[in-house]
Amino acid sequence: MGSRALVIDDDRATRFALRLLLEREEFIVAEAATGEEGLTAALQERPDVVFLDMAMPGIGGLDVLETLTGRPDAPPVVMITGVGTPESAIRAVQLGAYEYLTKPLDASRVRLLARRAVELHGLKRELDVLRRPSMKEEEPRLVGSHPSMQEVYKAIGRVTATPERTTVLVLGETGTGKELVSRAIHRASRDRDRPFVVVNCAALPEALIESELFGHERGAFTGASERRIGKVELAGEGTLFADEVSSLTPALQQRFLRLLQAREFERVGGREVLPARARFVAACNVDLEAEVRAVRFREDLYFRLSVFPIVLPPLRERFSDLPLLVEESIRRFNARLERQVAGLGPGTLAVLHAHRWPGNVRELENVIHHAMLRATGDFITVDALPGYLRTDGAASHPAPQSATPGTRPKFEQARREAIEAFERAYLASVLEECGGNVTEAARRTGMRRTSLQRLLKRHGLTAAAFRQSDPPGAGTAAPSPAVRGAG
């Protein structure tokens, strides 16, 4: 059966055009001519995507949007308007709109949005890892709409679609969110009500990590005055997340291999063979294949761990997600700090875009936390950011990193990175000045519009992220509210 779409618009011609377009994409299309009819149809049809007109008689589009997005399992809603204004676009996004289109509608854009919206709705249903705003929820969640993150969501959906507790290996740089992926896997699995247990293999000394993982019997070693249940046993039929698995010693690698192969283990000092029923999710921030080649990590264990690998991209490769990540961090820290910070002030997003974020999402969260503790108003200003982001040249160069002998980049690499950082900072600054108007930005930079768009795409910058402030000449620019999130 095809995906379902609902078109709510008082204009018959628009409804007819969208129906033809969506039916060619094999959608089952329902129509409604008023807001009241649309709300009823949404309950009856359970659409995967809704196309909703902004201005309608009776219940207006924004009121319908607010009602739809407030329902459980709300579908993505694409707002449509004949005359778009920054205020209406901002309000629609704040109420949870998936996207905002102006008439006349572009057919290819409608088709693309419809497909993406259906995919997003399926992931929301399947994973429960995509973001739903709530000031009371403080638990970090996966956030991002970049294609690389969409692949992560799909992978989570695939590995949790079967009853088998498949072993997963999550790879990525420090701070990219490997534990968040493991939690998302757990929440999406059929064992979501079972325990989720974490063990950091690098945080404990060698003498303790074995007991931490497998437990021990009374008298197993000096100081073992009573039996202790290990993390593997505590996980039961849930999920065990083993972080920094590359730090395991050869002896522990052998025990871990047997754990995965035979699905059984003994407590330290014990003889009873116990079953291991949990799903194992391992994480690593180094190249495990290189560790295998260097004979520091067992090849057979690597093969056992990498049954289903998931690779997390670094933040510098998904800059278009930066506004979403900022909003998610502000939301969580608002709840934790009992603040009401509304978003970023003028110029702040451009400074954040200029940094390369070697610490990835974790570094960004720390920066937002720092800034919210320093911020005195309703918006995070540039002055509230940490000093290393505000120093002269921070907007055009990566943050300084220590270079030990032999690790400093070659001249060409350093020059290329400096040029990329300058381009990204320059473009972000111009877009902010122009309120996200690409045509005006092209005029100011002396570039062709198409050339500018290619450069923006290369640096992961989207004009939409900069459309929250009034453009120059429209009066005093108000601080921009946090951009919409998806995570």
N, C-alpha and C positions, 0 to 999 in steps of 0.2 A: 504494500500500500504506500502511495506517495505521501510526502509531507503535507501538512495542512497550513493554509494561509488564510488570514481574515483581513479583508479590506473594509475599513470604516471611513466613508467619505460621502458628503452630501452631494457631490458632483458626480452625476451618472457617467459622464464621459471618462472621468478619471477611474472610476470603478471598472468600467468596461475595458479600458486600456490595460489596467493592472491585471485583471482576470486573464485576458488573452496572453499577456506576457508570462504570467506565472504558470498558467496551464501548459504552455510550451515547455516549461521547465519541470513538468509532471507534478505540479502542486495540485492538491484538492482545494479549491478556492471557495470561501463563503464571503458574502457581502452584507454590509449594513449601511443604511443611509443616514442614521442618526446615532448619537452617542448612547442613547438608551438601548437601541437595537444592538449596538456593538457590544455592550456589556453583557447582554443576554446571550448573544452569539458566542462570545468568548467562553462562557460557562458551558454551553452546549457542545461547541465544536472542538474545544481544547486545542487551539491552533499552535503550531510551532513557531509562527512569526505573525505579527500584526502590523499592517500598514495603516496608520491613523492620521486623519486630517486634523490640522491644528484648529481651524476656525469652522465651527458647525453651529447651527441653531440648536437651542436647548442646552443640553450638557456639552460644554466645550471640550476640545481635544485634550487640553491639559488636565481637566478634571477626570476624563476617561483614563488618561495615562496614569494618573495618581492612583486611581482605583485598581487598574490592572496590575501595576507593579507592586501593589500592596498585597496581592493575593499569593498564596503558596504556589510554587511551581509556575511563577509568572513567565509568559513567553517574552522574547525580545520584541520591543516595540519600535518601529521605524516611523518617526514623525514626518508629516508632509505639510508644506505650507506654500501658499502662493506668493507671499511677501515675507521673506525672512528678516528678522532683526536680531542683533546680538542678545538682547534681553530675552526674547522668546527661546532662542537656542539654548542659552544658559539655563533658563528655567526648565526646559524640557530635559536637559541632561541631568540637572539636579533631581528631577523627579524619577529618573531611572531610564530615560529613553536610550535605546541601543544606538540609534543614529538619527540624523536630522537631514531631510532632503527638501529642496525647493523646486517648485514647478517652473518650467516644464521638466519632467522627470527624464533622466538619462537611462535608457533601457539597460545598457550594460551594467550600470551602477546598481540598478534595482536587482538584476539577476545575481550579481555578486553579493550584495547585502542579504538577499534572501537565502542564498546557500550558506553564507557564514552564520547568519542568525539561527538557522536550523541546526547547524553543527554546534553552535554555542549552547542552544537549548538542550540538545542531547547530552552534552558534556555536563551541564548543570544537573540534569536528572541522574546521570550515571555516576558522577563523581562527588557531588556536593563539595567541590573545592573552589568553584568560582564564587566570587565575592557577592554577598548580599549585605548592604549597609546596615549596621546596627551599632549604636554608640555603646551598647552594653557588652559587646563581644570584643575581647582583648586578644584572643588567640590569633597569632599570625597565620596568614593563609597565602596560598599561591596567588600571585597577581600578575597579569600580563595578557595582552592580546597580540603580541608579536608572533609571526609565524613559527618561530622556534619554540615559543611557549605553547602554541597550539599543538605542536607535535608532542610536547611533554604531556599535555592533557590527553591526547589520543592514546599515547603509550600507557598511561595510567588506566584508561578505560579498557584497553585490550587485555592488560595483565590481570585485571580484576573481574573480567567477564566470565571466567570459568571457575568452577569450584576448586580447582587445584591451587595449592598454596605455592605458586611458582617463586623461586628465589630471584630477587631483583638486585642489580648492582647500579647504584646511582653515582655518576661521575660528574665532577665539576669543581671549579676553583673554590677556594675558601670563601664563604659568605654568599654563595649563589642560592642557597635554600635547599640543601640536600635532605635535611630532616623534615622540612615542609613537604617535600615529595613523598617521603616515607609515611608521614601522617596522612597525606591525601590518599595514598594507596590503602592504608588501613581503613580510613573512613569509607572508601568506595567498595571495600571488599564485603563478602558475606559474613565475615567475622568481625564486623565493626564494633559489636558489643562485647567482644573479648578484649583482653588486656593489650595495651601498646606499651612495650618496654624498651628503654634506651640504654645502651652501654657504649661508652666512649673508650675505645681500645687504647687510645693514646693518653688518656687522663690518669691512668692508674699504673703503678709500678708492676714489673713483670711478676713479682711474688704474689700480687693480689688479683691480677686480672683473671687468672684461671679460676680462683674461688668466686670472683664476681660473676663470671659466665656460667660456671657449672655447679656452684655451691660446694659445700664440704660437710663431712661428717665430724662429729665430736671427736677430738683427739687426732684429727688428720695432721695437724702440725702444731707447733708451739703457739699457744694463745687461742686455739680452736676449742673453746670451752663448751660449745653447743653446736648442734647441727644448724647449717645455714642453707637456705634455698637460693639457688643461683638464678640469674636473669633468664636463662633458657627455660628453666622449669616454671618461673613466674609468668612467662609469656603464654604458657598453656597452648591454646588453639588460636591465639591472637597473632600479634606481629612483634618480632624482635628486630630492632634497628641497631645494627653494629656500625658505629661511626669510626672513621680512620682505621679501617681494617688492615691497611698496609703496614701498620705498626706492630702487628702480631709477630711474636718471635717464631722461629722455625718449629719449636715444640708445640706452641699453641696453634700454629697453622695446621700441623698434623691432626690435632684434636678437632679443630674446626672442620677439617676435611671429612673426618669420620662422622662428625655430627651431620653434615649435609648428605653424605653418601648413605649412611645406614639409618639416619633419622633416629639415633639413640645416643646416650651418653651415660657416664657415671659421675656422681659427685666426687670431689677430691677426697681420697681416703676411703671411698666406698666401693662396694662390689655389686650393688644392685644396678642392673641395667634399666635405665629409664627411657621412655619414648620421648622424642622431640617432634611435636606436632605443629609448631608455629610456622608462620611464613617468615623467612629470613630476608631482610633488606639490608644490604651492606653499602657503605659509602666510602668514597676515597677521593682525595684531592690531588693525587699524583698519577702519573701514567703507569698503570699496573702492568701493561705489556712490557714497558721498559724495565720495571722491577723484576719481571720474570726473566727477561734477557740478561739482567745483571745478577741473576741467581739469588736475589734477595726475597723473592716471593715464589711460592710453589706454583708450577704451571697447572697441575691438576686441580689445585684449589681455585686458581683463577678461572678455569673452565667451569667449575661448579658454581662459582659466584656469578659469572657473566651469562647465565642462561637467558636473562632478559635485561640488557643494559638500557639505562636511561641517561642521556647526557644533558646536563643543564648548561645553558649558554651564560657567559659572563655578561654583566650589565652593559659593558661597553659595546656589545654586539646587539643589544636590543634597547637602544636609547629611546625609541618611540614609547616604551613602557614607563619612562621616568615619571611623567605626570601621574600615572596610575599608582605607581609605587609610593610617590609622595603623598597622595591622598589617603592611601591605605595606612601609612605610618601616622599621618595626622589624626586619622580616625581613632586608631588604637591608643595613641598617646593622649588624645583628648579624654578618653575614658579613664586612662590610668592616672593622669595628672589633674583630672576634674577641670579641664580647660574648655574653652569654646573657640579655639583657633579655627578660622574659616578657610584659610588657604595661604597662598604665597603672595607677597607684595610685588610691586613692579620691579623688574630686573632680577628677581631671585631665581626664577626658572632658568634664565640665561646663564647665570653663574653655575648652577647645578649642571647644566648641559655641557659646560666647558671642561668639567673635571672628568678624568678617565675612570674613576672609581675602581682602583685596584682591589679594594676590599668588598666590591660588589654590593649586593642588596644590604648586607649587614652593615657596611660602612654608611650607606645612605640612611638606614634607620637610625644609626648613632648620630649622624649629622642632624636629622630632623628632631631627635630627642633633645640634643644639645640646643638647637635653635628654639624649640618650644619652651625650654627652661629659661632662656634668655629673653624671649619675646615678651614685650609689655602690652602689646595691643592685640587686635583680632587677626593680624596677618603676620607671617614670617617675613621680615625684611632682610636685606642683604647684610645689614649690621649684626643680625642675630646669628649668622652662620659662623662656624669655627674659623679661626684666623687663617689657617692654611688655604681656605677657599677664597678668602678676601684679600690676601696679600697682592701687591702689585704683580701683575703678570699671571695671576691665578686663572684669569679668564681666558688666557691664551696658551697656557702650558699645563701639562699634567702636574699633579702634586709631586714635590720632590721625593725621590725614593733613594735609599742608601744604595751605593754601588760599590760592592766589594771587588777586589781585584779579580778580573776574569769574568765579571757579570755585567759590566757596563755595556750597553748596546753599541753596535757598530755605528759609524757616523751616518751611513745612509738610513739605517733603521731609526736612529734618533731624529734625523732630519725629517723623515717621513711622518713620524709620530708628532713632531712639533707642528708640522704643516697641517696635519689632520686636526690637531687640537685647536689651532688658530682658526681654521675654516669653520669648525663646529661652533666655536664661541662667537665668531663674527656673524654667522648666519643666525644663531639663536638670538643675538642682540638685535639684529635688524628685524627679525620676525616679531620680536617683542615690541619694538618701536612702532611697527606697522600693524599691530594688532592681529597678526596672522594673515594679513592681506598679501598674497604671493605676488600679485601684479604690482602693487606699490613697492614691495621689497625688491622686485626685479628692476624697477625704475631707479630706486635709490642706489642699488649696487652696480647699475650699468650693465646688467646681464640680460640675456634673453630669458623669457619666462620658462621655456622648456629646459634650458641649461640649468637654471636655478632649481627647478623641480628635480632634475636628475641628481644634483649635488645634495639637495635636502634628503632625498631617498638614500643616497650613499651613506649619509651620516645619521640615518635613523631619526631625522627631525620631521615632525608633522605640523603643518600650519595650524591645524585644529587645536593643538596644545597651547597656542599663543593667542587664541581668539577670545580670551576672557576679559581683557582690558579694553577700555574705550580707545580707539585709534587716535593718534595725534591730531589735534585740531578739534576734537569733540569735547573739549573741556578738560578738566583735571582728571587724569587717568586714575580710576579706582583700583585698589588692589584686586588681583584676580582671585576668584574663589577656586578651591581645589578642583582639579579636573576630574572627570568621571573615572571610576575604577572598574576593573574587572579582574577578579582573581580568585 
